[in-house]
């Protein structure tokens, strides 16, 4: 393990277990001092050997512990010649029993929910895996719901999440490497990839970035994401996060690497591109014509969510000649009593809309949606009647908010909402020229981004012919014979030739 605890007492964690049971118990009581939820359960093995079980309340399955461990070890047995630890291994009806010899190993096993068994006159302990803490059941992810597709989603238990992925990819080449990250939290962080599909350089780079993390604790995937991404100051997410096992399985089959963190239902996928963040799982579960139409509509609304308020401000402030005469007269009439210029009006409405959105998220689910909808209606109508904003501005902000909801990834949608404010300022000061300047700055920044060495605009810049089949439109599966090319060597073909169905494909 690459980490050491900074508050060790007398280097306890580096010592070996003693053959004296009382000395071992004293050592652990010092290590777990002021831990009122730890249990020290003494008993006699085979009716004559002193032993002790140490575990935390709430992390152990008591029924299994009584039935498969205590009752079996305490019953009389005529065989006494064999080694005690070997006899324990054979006696217990438990799937996993690990021998431990060091104090720090014992402390780690107890802290992760194992039961430590110590026997007098033995320098070897047994860590019994009987984890029994409460776990959330598998449910459909609320943030990535689909009309057609799998309904299961990740939970906060890493073993369950790994099983959900292995259910979909039954290949021995699906490899997993696990690290413990966090001096205090000792969080299990696993990376999974398919050997011969994922580039070896990519796998090594991801593993090295995880290995060098030195932090007190890891509570959520965002801790890891901010410590391993290429450009930490960029507002754009460079690692895709998802709660859907099917999305992870599809990414693994494309040669990507996924990262799972124990305690979080979100799984990270690397490398990622801007196109990947704009794609939805349901694009691949509908017929390709419908999926392509929905994707084109999504790209249109992404542009609306970023540019519509700034275009409105620029046109009203500097370029009235761009609108038809009747329309500009109608807008001017509605703005007669508004005391603010268009840029101030837009900023007031955007800030108010974001406040309502945040209030709807933070409030209890039963009243959150009602408050956000009612608040938008009441505040919008009141602002119009008070002459603070004009009706066209309310419509623009409402349409922009609806457009932002079509972005499938929440963190990418938040990025576009953040960029909307400087775009409004540029539009209010420089007009259309300011909008073009802002777009050039954003495009230049996107061209400089990398996700584990892969260009963020991969598929568009540099342009790849194979990627065009899954870019603006989603080509049918029988046309997608090759995998995306990220970097280095890769397994190019994902299916055999002549997969297009038709009358000529059947029969003898």
C-alpha positions as CSV (number, residue, x, y, z in Angstrom):
1,X,0.0,0.0,0.0
2,X,1.5,3.4,-1.0
3,X,0.0,5.3,2.0
4,X,0.9,5.7,5.6
5,X,-1.4,7.1,8.3
6,X,0.0,10.3,9.8
7,X,-1.4,9.7,13.3
8,X,0.1,6.3,14.1
9,X,0.7,5.6,17.8
10,X,4.0,4.0,18.6
11,X,4.2,2.5,15.1
12,X,1.5,-0.1,16.1
13,X,0.5,-0.7,12.5
14,X,3.9,-2.0,11.4
15,X,4.2,-4.7,14.1
16,X,3.3,-8.4,13.7
17,X,0.7,-10.2,15.7
18,X,1.9,-11.7,19.0
19,X,1.3,-15.3,20.1
20,X,-0.1,-13.8,23.3
21,X,-3.8,-13.2,22.8
22,X,-4.1,-10.7,25.7
23,X,-1.3,-8.6,24.2
24,X,-3.0,-8.6,20.8
25,X,-6.3,-7.5,22.4
26,X,-4.5,-4.7,24.3
27,X,-2.9,-3.6,21.0
28,X,-6.3,-3.4,19.2
29,X,-8.0,-1.6,22.1
30,X,-5.3,1.1,21.9
31,X,-5.7,1.3,18.1
32,X,-9.5,1.5,18.4
33,X,-9.6,3.7,21.4
34,X,-12.9,5.7,21.9
35,X,-14.7,3.5,19.3
36,X,-17.9,2.6,21.1
37,X,-19.2,0.5,18.2
38,X,-16.5,-2.1,18.2
39,X,-17.1,-5.5,19.7
40,X,-14.6,-7.8,21.4
41,X,-16.2,-11.3,21.6
42,X,-14.2,-13.9,23.6
43,X,-15.0,-17.6,23.4
44,X,-13.3,-21.0,23.5
45,X,-12.4,-22.9,20.3
46,X,-13.1,-26.6,20.6
47,X,-13.9,-26.0,24.3
48,X,-10.3,-25.3,25.3
49,X,-8.4,-22.7,23.2
50,X,-9.0,-19.0,24.0
51,X,-10.0,-17.0,21.1
52,X,-11.4,-13.5,20.3
53,X,-13.5,-12.1,17.5
54,X,-13.3,-8.3,16.8
55,X,-15.8,-6.5,14.5
56,X,-17.8,-3.3,14.2
57,X,-21.5,-3.2,14.9
58,X,-23.6,-2.6,11.8
59,X,-20.9,-3.9,9.4
60,X,-21.3,-7.6,10.1
61,X,-24.0,-10.1,9.4
62,X,-24.8,-11.4,12.9
63,X,-26.9,-14.3,11.8
64,X,-24.2,-15.7,9.5
65,X,-21.6,-15.0,12.2
66,X,-23.5,-17.0,14.8
67,X,-24.4,-19.9,12.5
68,X,-21.3,-20.4,10.3
69,X,-18.5,-19.2,12.6
70,X,-19.2,-19.2,16.4
71,X,-21.4,-22.3,16.6
72,X,-18.9,-24.3,14.5
73,X,-15.8,-23.2,16.3
74,X,-17.2,-23.7,19.8
75,X,-18.5,-27.2,19.3
76,X,-16.3,-30.1,20.5
77,X,-14.1,-31.8,18.0
78,X,-11.9,-34.8,18.6
79,X,-9.2,-33.8,16.1
80,X,-6.5,-31.8,17.9
81,X,-3.3,-32.7,16.0
82,X,-3.8,-30.4,13.0
83,X,-2.6,-26.9,12.8
84,X,-5.2,-24.6,14.3
85,X,-5.4,-22.1,11.5
86,X,-5.7,-24.9,8.9
87,X,-8.4,-26.5,11.0
88,X,-10.3,-23.1,11.2
89,X,-10.1,-22.8,7.4
90,X,-11.6,-26.2,7.0
91,X,-14.2,-25.8,9.8
92,X,-15.8,-22.5,8.7
93,X,-18.5,-22.6,6.1
94,X,-17.6,-19.1,4.9
95,X,-16.7,-18.3,1.3
96,X,-13.7,-16.1,2.0
97,X,-11.3,-16.4,4.9
98,X,-7.9,-14.5,4.7
99,X,-4.9,-15.1,6.8
100,X,-3.3,-11.9,8.3
101,X,-0.1,-11.5,10.2
102,X,0.4,-7.8,10.5
103,X,-1.4,-5.3,12.8
104,X,-2.1,-2.9,10.0
105,X,-3.6,-5.6,7.9
106,X,-5.9,-6.6,10.8
107,X,-7.0,-3.0,11.3
108,X,-7.7,-2.6,7.6
109,X,-9.8,-5.8,7.5
110,X,-11.8,-4.8,10.6
111,X,-12.4,-1.3,9.2
112,X,-13.7,-2.6,5.9
113,X,-16.3,-4.8,7.6
114,X,-14.5,-8.1,8.1
115,X,-14.5,-10.0,11.4
116,X,-11.0,-10.6,12.8
117,X,-10.5,-14.0,14.6
118,X,-7.5,-14.2,16.9
119,X,-6.4,-17.5,18.7
120,X,-4.2,-17.7,21.7
121,X,-0.7,-19.0,21.0
122,X,-1.1,-18.3,17.3
123,X,0.7,-15.4,15.4
124,X,-1.8,-15.7,12.5
125,X,-5.2,-14.2,12.5
126,X,-8.2,-14.9,10.2
127,X,-10.2,-12.2,8.5
128,X,-13.7,-13.5,7.9
129,X,-15.7,-11.9,5.1
130,X,-19.2,-11.6,6.6
131,X,-20.1,-8.1,5.5
132,X,-23.7,-7.2,6.5
133,X,-24.2,-3.5,6.2
134,X,-27.3,-2.1,4.5
135,X,-27.2,-1.7,0.7
136,X,-29.5,0.1,-1.6
137,X,-31.4,-2.0,-4.1
138,X,-30.8,-1.8,-7.8
139,X,-33.1,0.9,-9.4
140,X,-33.4,2.8,-12.6
141,X,-31.1,5.9,-12.6
142,X,-33.3,9.0,-12.1
143,X,-30.9,11.2,-14.1
144,X,-30.6,8.9,-17.1
145,X,-34.0,7.5,-17.7
146,X,-34.9,5.9,-21.1
147,X,-38.1,4.9,-22.8
148,X,-36.6,1.8,-24.3
149,X,-33.6,0.1,-22.7
150,X,-32.3,-1.6,-19.5
151,X,-33.8,-0.3,-16.2
152,X,-31.0,-1.3,-13.8
153,X,-28.5,1.2,-12.4
154,X,-25.4,1.3,-10.3
155,X,-25.6,1.4,-6.5
156,X,-23.1,2.6,-3.8
157,X,-21.6,-0.9,-3.5
158,X,-18.7,-1.5,-5.8
159,X,-19.1,-5.3,-5.8
160,X,-22.6,-5.0,-7.1
161,X,-21.5,-2.5,-9.8
162,X,-18.8,-4.9,-11.0
163,X,-21.3,-7.7,-11.1
164,X,-23.7,-5.6,-13.2
165,X,-20.9,-5.0,-15.8
166,X,-19.8,-8.7,-15.8
167,X,-23.4,-9.7,-16.5
168,X,-23.2,-7.9,-19.8
169,X,-19.6,-8.8,-20.8
170,X,-18.9,-12.4,-20.2
171,X,-15.4,-12.3,-21.4
172,X,-12.3,-13.5,-19.4
173,X,-10.4,-10.6,-21.1
174,X,-12.5,-8.2,-19.0
175,X,-9.8,-7.2,-16.5
176,X,-10.0,-5.3,-13.2
177,X,-7.3,-3.7,-11.1
178,X,-8.1,-2.4,-7.6
179,X,-6.4,0.3,-5.5
180,X,-7.1,1.6,-2.0
181,X,-7.0,5.4,-2.2
182,X,-7.3,7.7,0.8
183,X,-5.3,7.5,4.0
184,X,-8.3,7.6,6.3
185,X,-11.1,6.4,4.0
186,X,-9.2,3.5,2.4
187,X,-11.7,3.6,-0.5
188,X,-11.7,0.8,-3.1
189,X,-11.1,2.3,-6.5
190,X,-11.2,-0.2,-9.4
191,X,-10.4,0.3,-13.1
192,X,-11.9,-2.1,-15.7
193,X,-10.9,-2.7,-19.3
194,X,-11.0,-5.4,-22.0
195,X,-7.6,-6.7,-22.8
196,X,-6.7,-6.5,-26.5
197,X,-9.4,-3.8,-27.0
198,X,-8.1,-1.1,-24.7
199,X,-4.8,0.4,-25.7
200,X,-2.0,-0.7,-23.3
201,X,-0.6,2.8,-23.0
202,X,-4.0,4.1,-22.0
203,X,-4.5,1.4,-19.4
204,X,-1.1,2.1,-17.9
205,X,-1.7,5.9,-17.9
206,X,-5.0,5.6,-16.1
207,X,-3.4,3.2,-13.5
208,X,-0.5,5.5,-12.9
209,X,-2.7,8.6,-12.4
210,X,-4.8,6.7,-9.9
211,X,-1.7,5.3,-8.1
212,X,-0.1,8.7,-7.5
213,X,-3.2,10.1,-5.7
214,X,-2.3,10.9,-2.1
215,X,-5.4,12.3,-0.2
216,X,-7.0,11.8,3.2
217,X,-10.3,10.4,1.8
218,X,-12.3,9.7,-1.3
219,X,-16.1,10.1,-0.8
220,X,-17.3,10.5,-4.4
221,X,-16.1,10.1,-8.0
222,X,-15.6,13.8,-8.3
223,X,-12.6,13.6,-5.9
224,X,-10.9,11.2,-8.3
225,X,-12.0,13.0,-11.5
226,X,-10.4,16.3,-10.5
227,X,-7.2,14.6,-9.6
228,X,-6.6,12.7,-12.8
229,X,-8.1,14.9,-15.6
230,X,-5.8,16.6,-18.1
231,X,-7.0,20.2,-17.8
232,X,-8.3,20.8,-14.2
233,X,-9.0,24.5,-14.9
234,X,-11.4,23.9,-17.8
235,X,-15.1,24.2,-17.3
236,X,-15.7,21.3,-19.7
237,X,-15.9,17.8,-18.2
238,X,-13.1,15.5,-19.6
239,X,-14.3,12.3,-18.0
240,X,-17.8,10.9,-18.6
241,X,-19.8,10.0,-15.5
242,X,-22.8,7.6,-15.7
243,X,-25.1,5.5,-13.5
244,X,-25.9,3.1,-16.3
245,X,-24.2,-0.3,-16.6
246,X,-25.1,-0.6,-20.3
247,X,-23.3,2.7,-21.1
248,X,-20.2,1.3,-19.3
249,X,-20.4,-2.0,-21.2
250,X,-20.7,-0.2,-24.5
251,X,-17.7,2.0,-23.7
252,X,-15.6,-1.0,-22.7
253,X,-16.4,-2.6,-26.1
254,X,-15.1,0.6,-27.7
255,X,-11.7,0.2,-26.0
256,X,-12.2,2.7,-23.2
257,X,-11.4,2.3,-19.5
258,X,-13.9,2.7,-16.7
259,X,-13.2,3.6,-13.1
260,X,-15.5,2.6,-10.2
261,X,-15.4,4.1,-6.7
262,X,-16.8,2.3,-3.7
263,X,-19.6,4.4,-2.1
264,X,-20.6,6.2,-5.3
265,X,-23.3,5.1,-7.9
266,X,-21.4,7.0,-10.6
267,X,-18.8,5.3,-12.8
268,X,-16.2,7.3,-14.8
269,X,-15.4,6.5,-18.4
270,X,-12.1,7.6,-20.0
271,X,-11.1,8.8,-22.5
272,X,-14.2,10.9,-23.5
273,X,-14.9,13.4,-26.2
274,X,-17.4,16.2,-26.6
275,X,-19.4,14.0,-29.0
276,X,-19.6,11.2,-26.3
277,X,-21.0,13.7,-23.8
278,X,-23.7,14.8,-26.3
279,X,-24.9,11.2,-27.0
280,X,-27.6,9.5,-25.1
281,X,-28.1,5.7,-24.5
282,X,-31.5,5.8,-26.1
283,X,-29.9,6.9,-29.4
284,X,-28.8,3.3,-29.8
285,X,-32.1,1.7,-28.6
286,X,-34.4,3.3,-31.1
287,X,-34.4,2.7,-34.8
288,X,-31.5,4.5,-36.4
289,X,-33.7,6.9,-38.4
290,X,-35.5,8.1,-35.2
291,X,-32.2,8.1,-33.2
292,X,-30.5,10.2,-35.8
293,X,-33.4,12.7,-35.9
294,X,-33.4,13.1,-32.1
295,X,-29.6,13.6,-32.1
296,X,-29.8,16.3,-34.7
297,X,-32.6,18.0,-32.7
298,X,-30.4,17.8,-29.6
299,X,-27.5,19.5,-31.4
300,X,-29.8,22.3,-32.4
301,X,-31.0,22.8,-28.9
302,X,-27.4,22.8,-27.5
303,X,-26.8,25.8,-29.8
304,X,-30.0,27.4,-28.6
305,X,-29.1,26.9,-24.9
306,X,-25.8,28.7,-25.4
307,X,-26.6,31.4,-27.9
308,X,-30.3,32.4,-27.9
309,X,-30.2,35.0,-25.0
310,X,-27.0,36.6,-26.3
311,X,-28.4,36.8,-29.9
312,X,-31.5,38.4,-28.6
313,X,-29.4,41.0,-26.6
314,X,-27.1,41.7,-29.6
315,X,-30.0,42.2,-32.1
316,X,-32.0,44.5,-29.8
317,X,-28.9,46.5,-28.8
318,X,-27.0,46.9,-32.1
319,X,-28.6,45.1,-35.0
320,X,-32.3,45.9,-35.1
321,X,-32.2,45.9,-38.9
322,X,-31.9,42.1,-38.8
323,X,-35.5,41.7,-37.7
324,X,-38.7,42.3,-39.8
325,X,-40.2,45.8,-39.3
326,X,-43.4,44.5,-37.7
327,X,-41.5,42.2,-35.3
328,X,-39.1,44.9,-34.1
329,X,-42.0,47.3,-33.6
330,X,-43.9,44.7,-31.5
331,X,-40.8,44.0,-29.4
332,X,-40.1,47.7,-28.9
333,X,-43.7,48.3,-27.9
334,X,-43.5,45.6,-25.2
335,X,-40.3,47.1,-23.9
336,X,-41.5,50.7,-23.6
337,X,-42.0,50.5,-19.8
338,X,-38.9,48.4,-19.1
339,X,-36.3,50.6,-17.4
340,X,-33.3,48.4,-18.1
341,X,-31.3,47.8,-21.3
342,X,-31.6,44.4,-22.9
343,X,-28.3,43.1,-21.3
344,X,-29.4,43.9,-17.8
345,X,-32.9,42.5,-18.5
346,X,-31.3,39.2,-19.8
347,X,-29.0,38.9,-16.8
348,X,-31.8,39.4,-14.3
349,X,-34.0,36.7,-15.9
350,X,-31.1,34.2,-16.3
351,X,-30.0,34.6,-12.7
352,X,-33.7,34.2,-11.6
353,X,-34.2,31.1,-13.7
354,X,-31.0,29.5,-12.4
355,X,-32.1,30.3,-8.8
356,X,-35.5,28.6,-9.5
357,X,-33.7,25.6,-11.0
358,X,-31.5,25.2,-8.0
359,X,-34.4,25.6,-5.6
360,X,-36.3,22.9,-7.4
361,X,-33.3,20.5,-7.1
362,X,-32.6,21.2,-3.4
363,X,-36.2,21.1,-2.1
364,X,-37.9,17.8,-1.2
365,X,-39.0,15.9,-4.2
366,X,-42.7,16.2,-3.3
367,X,-42.7,20.0,-3.5
368,X,-39.6,20.7,-5.5
369,X,-41.2,20.5,-9.0
370,X,-44.3,22.3,-7.8
371,X,-42.3,25.2,-6.3
372,X,-40.1,25.6,-9.4
373,X,-43.0,25.6,-11.9
374,X,-45.2,27.8,-9.7
375,X,-42.3,30.1,-9.0
376,X,-41.5,30.5,-12.6
377,X,-45.1,31.3,-13.5
378,X,-45.7,33.7,-10.7
379,X,-42.4,35.5,-10.8
380,X,-42.5,35.8,-14.6
381,X,-46.0,37.2,-14.6
382,X,-45.3,39.6,-11.7
383,X,-42.1,40.8,-13.4
384,X,-43.9,41.6,-16.6
385,X,-46.7,43.4,-14.8
386,X,-44.2,45.4,-12.8
387,X,-42.4,46.4,-16.0
388,X,-39.1,44.9,-14.9
389,X,-38.8,42.6,-17.9
390,X,-40.6,42.3,-21.2
391,X,-42.7,39.3,-22.4
392,X,-40.3,38.5,-25.3
393,X,-37.4,38.2,-22.8
394,X,-39.4,35.8,-20.6
395,X,-40.1,33.6,-23.7
396,X,-36.4,33.7,-24.7
397,X,-35.2,32.6,-21.2
398,X,-37.9,29.9,-21.0
399,X,-37.0,28.5,-24.4
400,X,-33.3,28.6,-23.4
401,X,-34.0,26.7,-20.2
402,X,-36.0,24.0,-22.1
403,X,-33.2,23.6,-24.6
404,X,-30.6,23.1,-21.8
405,X,-32.7,20.2,-20.5
406,X,-32.1,18.3,-23.7
407,X,-28.4,17.9,-22.9
408,X,-28.0,14.3,-21.7
409,X,-25.1,15.0,-19.2
410,X,-25.8,17.3,-16.3
411,X,-22.2,18.5,-15.9
412,X,-22.0,19.4,-19.6
413,X,-25.4,21.2,-19.3
414,X,-24.0,23.2,-16.3
415,X,-21.0,24.2,-18.4
416,X,-23.2,25.6,-21.2
417,X,-25.3,27.5,-18.5
418,X,-22.1,29.0,-17.1
419,X,-20.8,30.1,-20.5
420,X,-24.2,31.7,-21.3
421,X,-23.4,34.6,-19.0
422,X,-20.1,35.8,-20.6
423,X,-21.7,35.4,-24.0
424,X,-24.6,37.7,-22.9
425,X,-22.0,40.3,-21.7
426,X,-20.0,40.1,-24.9
427,X,-23.3,40.4,-26.9
428,X,-24.3,43.5,-24.9
429,X,-21.0,45.2,-25.4
430,X,-19.9,44.2,-28.9
431,X,-23.0,42.9,-30.6
432,X,-22.7,40.0,-33.1
433,X,-18.9,40.6,-33.1
434,X,-18.8,39.8,-29.4
435,X,-20.7,36.6,-30.0
436,X,-18.3,35.5,-32.7
437,X,-15.4,36.4,-30.5
438,X,-16.8,34.3,-27.7
439,X,-17.4,31.3,-30.0
440,X,-13.8,31.6,-31.3
441,X,-12.5,31.5,-27.7
442,X,-14.6,28.5,-26.8
443,X,-13.6,26.7,-30.0
444,X,-10.0,27.4,-29.5
445,X,-10.2,26.2,-25.9
446,X,-12.0,23.0,-27.0
447,X,-9.2,22.3,-29.6
448,X,-6.6,22.5,-26.9
449,X,-8.3,20.0,-24.5
450,X,-7.3,16.4,-24.2
451,X,-8.8,13.5,-22.3
452,X,-6.0,11.1,-21.5
453,X,-4.2,12.2,-24.6
454,X,-7.2,11.9,-26.9
455,X,-8.3,15.2,-28.6
456,X,-11.6,16.5,-27.0
457,X,-13.1,17.1,-30.5
458,X,-12.0,13.7,-31.8
459,X,-14.3,12.7,-34.7
460,X,-14.6,16.4,-35.8
461,X,-11.0,17.6,-35.4
462,X,-9.2,15.6,-36.6
463,X,-11.8,14.4,-38.9
464,X,-12.1,10.6,-39.0
465,X,-14.1,8.8,-41.6
466,X,-15.1,5.9,-39.4
467,X,-16.3,8.3,-36.7
468,X,-18.7,10.0,-39.1
469,X,-21.0,7.0,-38.8
470,X,-21.7,7.9,-35.2
471,X,-21.4,11.7,-35.3
472,X,-24.3,13.9,-36.4
473,X,-26.4,10.8,-37.2
474,X,-26.4,7.3,-35.8
475,X,-25.8,4.9,-38.7
476,X,-27.4,1.4,-38.5
477,X,-25.5,-1.2,-36.6
478,X,-24.7,-3.2,-39.8
479,X,-22.7,-0.2,-41.0
480,X,-20.7,0.3,-37.8
481,X,-18.1,-2.4,-38.4
482,X,-15.2,-0.5,-36.8
483,X,-14.5,0.8,-33.3
484,X,-13.6,4.4,-32.6
485,X,-9.9,5.1,-32.9
486,X,-8.6,7.0,-29.9
487,X,-4.8,6.6,-29.8
488,X,-2.1,4.0,-30.6
489,X,-2.8,0.4,-31.7
490,X,-6.4,-0.8,-31.4
491,X,-8.6,-3.7,-32.4
492,X,-10.3,-2.1,-35.4
493,X,-13.1,-4.4,-36.4
494,X,-16.0,-5.1,-34.0
495,X,-18.2,-7.3,-36.3
496,X,-17.9,-9.4,-39.4
497,X,-18.5,-8.3,-43.0
498,X,-21.9,-8.4,-44.8
499,X,-24.0,-7.9,-41.7
500,X,-26.7,-5.9,-43.6
501,X,-30.0,-7.9,-43.3
502,X,-32.2,-8.6,-46.3
503,X,-33.7,-11.5,-48.3
504,X,-30.3,-12.3,-49.8
505,X,-28.8,-13.0,-46.4
506,X,-31.1,-15.8,-45.4
507,X,-31.5,-19.4,-46.4
508,X,-29.3,-21.9,-48.0
